């Protein structure tokens, strides 16, 4: 993030502390450009792409001075083909427009969509709390907050692998969905660990179920062992050579909600493997205003602190980010169950075609990445958005305009059914 760059250069102080964020508010008003010259050897491979894991947020990507892509979503990745220039190296520029002025411009164009604060954070897909919250500073930063990868390939590549574990009629099962490109189409899946192994052959582009009889279950804290298995996915050419691979860990468990009636009340209980879990939980907000600064060691410190005071459940708040795999990996290992919000918070959101497109891509990517984690037991549409519409006086201000309900009632549950299908929403 540009604030970190300026801090490292001694130009500003860390806006995380005191009221420094007010002194450096000028940073939020500027356009910032990150530039680098790349030289590398293509190794005879005809295809080169740049994969941007996270750009925050209003970015224009240029290669050798030519614009290749514009982005406006912090919460998803983007791919740019550079095969035409990679052989000789290339100049990359990522220019970030100032988020706050652009948000104000969109607010003026589209009209006011209510939220509890004066900051217009709900006009594009940026972490809501970077515009300030009741617990944190205003740090409307921009920057490259996740890695950029140069990816070279020839015969084939795995663009996307979805792994969803479940237990049906007592039998552990793993749904595997693959998306890729190239001439290589044979896929081998190997599930292993704890003295067990299952090998499965399929084809690229498939969406299939692997039954894993005899594999042990993953249990939440207090109910048994949080057993994890390795899953290796290999893309092979016609000669059987591995041309790409993907590795993750999974745990087999079944999750559901108990919403049965009792007396004059209704149950709301998370069930794992048929047992209601008494959730002794916490709400998780980003651990730093600039999430790229949070290390694996910090995640481990925080989550082990929570574990030490008997926490067994964490809710990831919708005004932050889809957390790092470090976070979910630790919850997997410790048996901590996770309630995950989609990233909408306390606001009405414009239902424009561009916003629908971004939300659909964001949801697919988030669901696919996080579906491997057994600790993730439930998704929620967002934080207090329907509450706001019902009880915070929004209806008069909106005057009948669509305000985001179609995201929560249609787009997101539809994406979950398509790319997951195992978790309650």
C-alpha positions as CSV (number, residue, x, y, z in Angstrom):
1,X,0.0,0.0,0.0
2,X,1.2,3.5,-0.8
3,X,1.0,4.5,2.9
4,X,3.5,1.8,3.7
5,X,5.8,2.9,0.9
6,X,5.7,6.5,2.1
7,X,6.3,5.4,5.6
8,X,9.3,3.2,4.6
9,X,10.7,6.2,2.8
10,X,10.4,8.4,5.9
11,X,7.8,10.7,4.3
12,X,4.9,10.0,6.6
13,X,4.4,8.3,10.0
14,X,2.3,5.2,10.4
15,X,-1.4,6.3,10.2
16,X,-2.4,3.4,12.4
17,X,-1.3,5.4,15.5
18,X,-3.0,8.3,17.2
19,X,-4.5,10.8,14.9
20,X,-1.7,10.6,12.3
21,X,-4.3,9.5,9.7
22,X,-5.7,13.1,9.7
23,X,-2.2,14.5,9.0
24,X,-1.7,12.3,6.0
25,X,-5.2,12.5,4.5
26,X,-3.5,14.2,1.4
27,X,-2.3,10.7,0.4
28,X,-5.9,9.7,-0.2
29,X,-6.4,12.4,-2.8
30,X,-3.5,11.5,-5.1
31,X,-3.0,9.2,-8.0
32,X,-0.1,6.8,-7.4
33,X,1.8,4.7,-9.9
34,X,3.9,1.6,-9.2
35,X,6.4,0.7,-12.0
36,X,8.9,-2.0,-12.7
37,X,11.0,-3.3,-15.6
38,X,10.8,-7.1,-15.9
39,X,13.4,-9.3,-17.6
40,X,13.2,-13.0,-17.6
41,X,13.8,-16.0,-19.8
42,X,10.6,-17.6,-21.3
43,X,12.3,-21.0,-21.5
44,X,10.7,-21.8,-24.8
45,X,7.2,-21.6,-23.4
46,X,4.7,-19.8,-25.7
47,X,2.3,-18.5,-23.1
48,X,3.0,-15.9,-20.4
49,X,0.5,-14.2,-18.2
50,X,0.6,-11.8,-15.3
51,X,-1.7,-12.8,-12.4
52,X,-2.6,-10.0,-10.0
53,X,-3.7,-11.6,-6.8
54,X,-4.9,-8.3,-5.2
55,X,-5.0,-4.7,-6.4
56,X,-6.5,-2.1,-4.1
57,X,-8.6,-0.8,-5.9
58,X,-9.0,1.5,-8.9
59,X,-6.1,0.3,-11.0
60,X,-5.0,0.8,-14.6
61,X,-2.5,-1.9,-15.8
62,X,-0.2,-0.9,-18.6
63,X,2.4,-3.0,-20.3
64,X,5.1,-1.2,-22.4
65,X,3.0,2.0,-22.1
66,X,-0.2,0.4,-23.5
67,X,-3.2,0.0,-21.2
68,X,-4.2,-3.7,-20.8
69,X,-6.8,-3.6,-18.1
70,X,-8.7,-1.5,-15.6
71,X,-9.8,-2.9,-12.2
72,X,-12.0,-1.8,-9.4
73,X,-12.2,-4.7,-7.0
74,X,-9.8,-5.2,-4.1
75,X,-11.3,-8.7,-3.3
76,X,-10.5,-10.6,-6.5
77,X,-7.6,-11.5,-8.8
78,X,-7.1,-10.5,-12.5
79,X,-5.1,-12.1,-15.3
80,X,-3.3,-10.2,-18.2
81,X,-1.8,-12.0,-21.1
82,X,1.7,-10.7,-21.9
83,X,2.8,-13.5,-24.4
84,X,3.2,-10.9,-27.1
85,X,6.0,-8.9,-25.2
86,X,7.4,-11.3,-22.6
87,X,10.3,-12.7,-24.8
88,X,12.2,-9.4,-24.5
89,X,11.1,-8.4,-21.1
90,X,8.6,-5.6,-20.5
91,X,7.8,-2.5,-18.5
92,X,4.8,-2.8,-16.1
93,X,2.9,0.1,-14.6
94,X,0.0,-0.1,-12.3
95,X,-1.6,3.4,-11.7
96,X,-4.1,3.8,-8.9
97,X,-6.7,6.5,-9.1
98,X,-7.6,8.1,-5.7
99,X,-10.5,6.1,-4.3
100,X,-12.2,8.8,-2.3
101,X,-12.7,11.4,-5.1
102,X,-14.0,8.6,-7.4
103,X,-16.4,7.4,-4.8
104,X,-17.8,10.9,-4.4
105,X,-18.1,11.2,-8.1
106,X,-20.1,8.0,-8.3
107,X,-22.2,9.1,-5.4
108,X,-23.1,12.3,-7.2
109,X,-23.9,10.3,-10.4
110,X,-25.9,7.4,-8.9
111,X,-27.4,9.2,-6.0
112,X,-26.9,8.6,-2.3
113,X,-27.0,5.0,-1.1
114,X,-27.2,5.2,2.7
115,X,-24.7,3.9,5.2
116,X,-24.0,4.9,8.9
117,X,-20.9,7.1,8.0
118,X,-20.3,10.1,5.9
119,X,-17.8,8.2,3.8
120,X,-19.0,6.7,0.5
121,X,-17.4,3.3,0.7
122,X,-20.2,1.4,-1.0
123,X,-19.7,2.4,-4.6
124,X,-17.0,-0.1,-5.5
125,X,-15.6,-3.3,-4.1
126,X,-13.0,-2.0,-1.6
127,X,-12.6,-2.9,2.1
128,X,-15.3,-0.9,3.8
129,X,-13.3,-0.2,6.9
130,X,-10.5,1.5,5.0
131,X,-12.9,4.5,4.8
132,X,-12.9,4.5,8.6
133,X,-15.1,2.8,11.2
134,X,-16.1,3.2,14.8
135,X,-13.0,1.2,15.8
136,X,-10.4,2.4,13.3
137,X,-8.8,5.2,11.3
138,X,-9.5,6.5,7.8
139,X,-6.9,5.0,5.6
140,X,-8.3,5.1,2.1
141,X,-5.1,3.7,0.7
142,X,-4.2,2.2,-2.7
143,X,-1.6,-0.4,-3.7
144,X,-0.6,-3.9,-4.7
145,X,-1.7,-5.7,-1.5
146,X,-1.1,-9.3,-2.8
147,X,1.6,-10.8,-5.1
148,X,1.9,-10.5,-8.8
149,X,2.9,-13.7,-10.5
150,X,4.6,-14.2,-13.9
151,X,3.2,-17.5,-15.0
152,X,4.7,-19.4,-18.0
153,X,3.1,-22.5,-19.6
154,X,3.0,-24.5,-22.7
155,X,0.9,-27.7,-22.8
156,X,-1.6,-26.7,-20.1
157,X,-2.4,-24.8,-17.0
158,X,-4.9,-25.2,-14.1
159,X,-6.6,-21.9,-13.8
160,X,-9.0,-22.9,-11.0
161,X,-9.4,-25.9,-8.8
162,X,-12.4,-26.2,-6.5
163,X,-12.4,-28.8,-3.6
164,X,-15.5,-29.2,-1.5
165,X,-15.6,-31.9,1.2
166,X,-18.7,-33.3,2.8
167,X,-20.0,-36.4,4.5
168,X,-23.2,-38.0,3.0
169,X,-24.9,-41.0,4.5
170,X,-21.8,-41.5,6.7
171,X,-19.4,-41.6,3.7
172,X,-16.7,-38.9,3.3
173,X,-16.7,-37.4,-0.2
174,X,-14.8,-34.8,-2.1
175,X,-16.2,-32.7,-5.0
176,X,-13.5,-31.6,-7.4
177,X,-14.0,-29.0,-10.1
178,X,-11.2,-28.0,-12.5
179,X,-10.9,-25.2,-15.0
180,X,-7.9,-24.7,-17.3
181,X,-6.5,-24.2,-20.7
182,X,-4.2,-26.0,-23.2
183,X,-3.9,-29.4,-24.9
184,X,-3.3,-31.4,-21.6
185,X,-6.6,-32.6,-20.3
186,X,-5.8,-35.6,-18.1
187,X,-6.2,-34.9,-14.3
188,X,-5.0,-37.1,-11.5
189,X,-6.3,-36.5,-7.9
190,X,-4.4,-38.0,-5.0
191,X,-5.9,-37.8,-1.4
192,X,-3.5,-39.0,1.3
193,X,-2.6,-38.9,4.9
194,X,-2.9,-40.9,8.2
195,X,-2.0,-44.1,6.4
196,X,-4.8,-43.7,3.8
197,X,-4.7,-42.9,0.1
198,X,-7.2,-42.6,-2.7
199,X,-6.2,-41.9,-6.4
200,X,-8.8,-40.7,-8.9
201,X,-8.5,-40.1,-12.6
202,X,-10.7,-37.4,-14.4
203,X,-10.5,-34.8,-17.2
204,X,-9.9,-31.1,-17.2
205,X,-13.1,-29.2,-17.0
206,X,-14.8,-31.9,-14.9
207,X,-17.0,-31.5,-11.8
208,X,-17.1,-34.9,-10.0
209,X,-17.5,-36.5,-6.6
210,X,-14.8,-38.8,-5.2
211,X,-16.0,-41.2,-2.4
212,X,-13.5,-41.7,0.3
213,X,-14.7,-44.6,2.4
214,X,-12.8,-45.2,5.6
215,X,-11.3,-41.7,5.8
216,X,-11.6,-40.2,9.3
217,X,-13.7,-37.1,10.0
218,X,-12.7,-33.6,10.9
219,X,-14.2,-32.5,14.2
220,X,-14.5,-29.0,15.7
221,X,-12.8,-28.3,19.0
222,X,-14.1,-30.4,21.8
223,X,-15.7,-33.1,19.6
224,X,-12.7,-35.0,18.4
225,X,-9.6,-34.7,16.3
226,X,-9.4,-32.0,13.5
227,X,-8.1,-34.6,11.0
228,X,-6.7,-33.2,7.7
229,X,-5.7,-34.9,4.5
230,X,-3.5,-33.7,1.6
231,X,-5.0,-33.3,-1.8
232,X,-2.7,-33.1,-4.8
233,X,-4.2,-32.4,-8.3
234,X,-2.0,-33.1,-11.3
235,X,-2.6,-31.9,-14.9
236,X,-0.8,-34.4,-17.2
237,X,0.0,-34.4,-20.9
238,X,-0.7,-37.5,-23.2
239,X,2.7,-39.0,-22.2
240,X,1.8,-38.8,-18.5
241,X,4.1,-35.9,-17.7
242,X,2.9,-33.4,-15.0
243,X,2.5,-30.0,-16.6
244,X,0.8,-28.2,-13.7
245,X,-0.2,-29.1,-10.1
246,X,-2.2,-27.8,-7.2
247,X,-2.1,-28.9,-3.5
248,X,-4.3,-28.2,-0.6
249,X,-5.5,-29.8,2.7
250,X,-9.1,-30.8,3.3
251,X,-11.1,-32.3,6.2
252,X,-14.2,-34.3,5.9
253,X,-17.3,-33.2,7.9
254,X,-20.9,-32.4,7.3
255,X,-22.4,-29.0,8.4
256,X,-25.9,-27.8,8.7
257,X,-28.1,-25.4,10.7
258,X,-30.7,-26.4,13.3
259,X,-33.5,-23.8,13.1
260,X,-36.1,-26.0,14.7
261,X,-38.8,-24.4,16.9
262,X,-38.9,-25.0,20.7
263,X,-41.6,-23.4,22.9
264,X,-42.2,-20.0,21.5
265,X,-38.6,-19.6,20.2
266,X,-36.5,-20.8,17.3
267,X,-33.2,-22.5,17.4
268,X,-30.2,-21.1,15.5
269,X,-27.4,-23.6,16.0
270,X,-24.5,-24.6,13.8
271,X,-24.3,-28.4,13.5
272,X,-21.1,-30.3,12.6
273,X,-21.3,-34.0,12.0
274,X,-24.8,-34.0,13.5
275,X,-23.9,-32.3,16.7
276,X,-24.9,-28.8,17.8
277,X,-21.8,-26.7,18.5
278,X,-22.1,-24.3,21.4
279,X,-20.2,-21.4,19.8
280,X,-17.9,-19.5,22.1
281,X,-16.9,-17.0,19.6
282,X,-15.5,-13.7,18.6
283,X,-15.9,-11.2,15.7
284,X,-12.8,-10.8,13.5
285,X,-11.8,-7.5,11.9
286,X,-8.7,-6.9,9.8
287,X,-5.6,-7.1,12.1
288,X,-4.1,-4.0,10.4
289,X,-5.4,-1.1,8.4
290,X,-3.1,-2.3,5.6
291,X,-3.7,-6.0,5.5
292,X,-0.6,-6.8,3.4
293,X,1.4,-6.1,6.6
294,X,-0.1,-9.0,8.6
295,X,2.3,-11.8,8.7
296,X,1.8,-15.5,9.2
297,X,3.3,-15.1,12.7
298,X,0.8,-12.4,13.6
299,X,-2.1,-14.6,12.5
300,X,-0.7,-17.4,14.6
301,X,-0.3,-15.2,17.7
302,X,-3.9,-13.8,17.5
303,X,-5.6,-17.2,16.8
304,X,-3.6,-19.0,19.5
305,X,-4.4,-16.2,21.9
306,X,-8.1,-16.8,21.1
307,X,-7.7,-20.6,21.5
308,X,-6.1,-20.1,24.9
309,X,-9.3,-18.5,26.2
310,X,-11.5,-21.4,25.0
311,X,-12.7,-19.7,21.7
312,X,-14.0,-22.3,19.3
313,X,-15.7,-20.1,16.7
314,X,-14.8,-16.9,14.7
315,X,-17.0,-14.8,12.6
316,X,-15.2,-12.9,9.8
317,X,-16.8,-9.5,9.5
318,X,-18.2,-8.2,6.2
319,X,-16.5,-4.8,6.4
320,X,-13.0,-6.4,6.0
321,X,-11.5,-8.9,3.7
322,X,-11.7,-12.6,2.8
323,X,-8.8,-13.6,5.1
324,X,-5.5,-15.0,4.2
325,X,-5.1,-18.8,3.9
326,X,-2.9,-18.6,7.0
327,X,-5.9,-17.6,9.0
328,X,-8.1,-20.5,7.7
329,X,-5.2,-23.0,7.9
330,X,-4.8,-22.3,11.6
331,X,-8.5,-22.7,12.2
332,X,-8.5,-26.0,10.3
333,X,-5.7,-27.3,12.5
334,X,-7.2,-26.1,15.8
335,X,-10.8,-27.1,15.1
336,X,-12.1,-23.6,15.2
337,X,-15.3,-23.1,13.2
338,X,-15.6,-20.0,11.0
339,X,-18.7,-18.0,10.0
340,X,-17.7,-16.0,6.8
341,X,-19.5,-12.9,5.7
342,X,-19.5,-11.8,2.1
343,X,-18.0,-8.4,2.0
344,X,-21.0,-6.0,2.4
345,X,-21.3,-3.9,5.5
346,X,-24.0,-1.7,6.9
347,X,-24.9,-0.1,3.6
348,X,-27.1,0.0,0.6
349,X,-25.2,-0.9,-2.6
350,X,-26.0,0.2,-6.2
351,X,-27.2,-2.7,-8.3
352,X,-25.5,-1.7,-11.5
353,X,-24.5,-4.1,-14.3
354,X,-20.8,-3.4,-13.4
355,X,-21.4,-4.2,-9.7
356,X,-23.2,-7.4,-10.5
357,X,-20.3,-8.5,-12.7
358,X,-17.8,-7.8,-10.0
359,X,-19.8,-9.4,-7.3
360,X,-20.3,-12.6,-9.4
361,X,-16.5,-12.9,-10.1
362,X,-15.6,-12.1,-6.6
363,X,-18.0,-14.6,-5.1
364,X,-16.8,-17.4,-7.4
365,X,-13.1,-16.8,-6.6
366,X,-13.7,-16.5,-2.8
367,X,-16.0,-19.5,-2.6
368,X,-13.5,-21.6,-4.7
369,X,-10.5,-20.6,-2.6
370,X,-12.1,-21.0,0.7
371,X,-14.1,-24.1,0.0
372,X,-11.1,-26.4,0.8
373,X,-11.1,-25.3,4.5
374,X,-13.2,-27.6,6.8
375,X,-13.2,-24.9,9.4
376,X,-15.4,-22.7,7.2
377,X,-18.9,-23.9,8.1
378,X,-21.2,-21.1,7.1
379,X,-21.5,-18.1,4.7
380,X,-23.6,-15.0,5.4
381,X,-24.7,-12.4,2.8
382,X,-23.2,-9.5,4.7
383,X,-23.2,-7.4,7.9
384,X,-26.4,-5.5,8.8
385,X,-27.4,-4.5,5.3
386,X,-30.9,-6.0,5.5
387,X,-31.1,-4.7,9.0
388,X,-30.3,-1.2,7.8
389,X,-33.0,-1.3,5.1
390,X,-35.6,-2.5,7.5
391,X,-34.8,-0.3,10.6
392,X,-32.4,2.5,9.8
393,X,-34.6,4.8,7.7
394,X,-33.1,4.0,4.4
395,X,-36.4,3.4,2.5
396,X,-37.3,7.0,2.1
397,X,-33.8,8.0,1.0
398,X,-33.7,5.2,-1.6
399,X,-37.1,6.1,-3.0
400,X,-37.6,2.6,-4.5
401,X,-34.1,2.2,-5.9
402,X,-32.6,-1.3,-5.9
403,X,-30.3,-1.3,-2.8
404,X,-28.4,-4.7,-2.8
405,X,-31.1,-7.2,-1.9
406,X,-30.6,-9.0,-5.1
407,X,-27.0,-9.7,-4.2
408,X,-28.0,-11.2,-0.9
409,X,-31.1,-13.1,-2.0
410,X,-30.0,-14.2,-5.5
411,X,-26.4,-13.6,-6.7
412,X,-24.6,-15.0,-3.6
413,X,-26.8,-18.0,-2.8
414,X,-26.8,-19.0,-6.5
415,X,-23.0,-18.8,-6.5
416,X,-22.8,-20.9,-3.4
417,X,-25.1,-23.6,-4.8
418,X,-23.0,-23.7,-8.0
419,X,-19.5,-23.7,-6.6
420,X,-20.0,-25.2,-3.2
421,X,-23.3,-26.8,-2.2
422,X,-22.2,-28.1,1.2
423,X,-22.5,-25.1,3.5
424,X,-25.5,-23.2,4.9
425,X,-26.0,-19.6,3.9
